[in-house]
Amino acid sequence: MKFKSEQTNRNSREKTTVFTGNVSLSSEAFSFENAEKVIVDETTNEVKIYKPRNFKVIHVNGLTRTGGNTEQDVIVYHTKTKVLSM
């Protein structure tokens, strides 16, 4: 995964990285541009993506619909199972 953002904060104790400000990502599974924030949690193997634009799914093992609040616009990618939850 290749991230681009205006700011990056790493917490090595909690094993999380927070990308903020026009976050873009390019990977084998999906890509997007101009997200507000992305949180990578190595403990839970999740990538949480907040309000992305131009989201494109390339290849994932599964796609689930959470049925949550659409105003929040959060997409969760599980790196171990390669399942995308929207």
N, C-alpha and C positions, 0 to 999 in steps of 0.2 A: 504494500500500500504506500502510495506517495501522497503526502499531505502538503498543502500550501495554506498558510494563514498569516494574519497580521500579528498574532501573538500566540505563544505556546507556553504552557506552564506544566511542568512535570513534577509529580509527587512520587518520589521513589519509595517512600515508606508504604504508601497505599497502592503503589503500582498503577497509577492513573496518569494520563496525559490529557490536558484540556486545550483544544485549539479554538481560538475565537477570532472573529473578524474576517469575513469573506473567505471562509474555509472551502477549499476545493480538494477533491480526492480523485485519484485514478488508480484502479486496481483491476485484477482479472475478473472480479465478481460484479462490480458496479462502479459508476462514476457520478459525480455531481459537482456543482459550482455554487459559490456564494451562500453557503450555509452560515447561520448565525453562530453555531457552536457545535463542536464534536468532542465527545468524551470517549477516550479509549481506556477501558478497564481490563487490565491483564489478569486480575483475579477471577473475574466472572467471564472472561473471554467475550466481552461485548463492546461494540462500537455504537454509541448513541449519536444520532445525527439530528440536529434541530433545524427545522425550516430550510431544507436544501432546495435549490433550483436546478432545473435541467437534470433531474435524477434519471439515470439510465441503468437498467439491470442488464448485465452481460451474461453471467452464468452463476446461478446459485443452486444449492441442493433442494431448497424448499422456500416457499413463500407463504407466510401466515398473515391473517388480518386480525389485528387486536381489537378493533371496534372501539378504540379509545376516543378521546377528545380530539376532534379534527383541528381545533384552534392551536393545539400544541405542536402539531406537525413533527412528531418524533418518529424516526425510523431506527430500529435496532437490528444490528447485524451480529449474529453469533459466529465468531471466528472458528470455533471447533466444529460445529455442525454445518456451517455455511448456509444457515437459514436466515432469511430476512423477514422481520416482523414489521408490519405497517399498521 
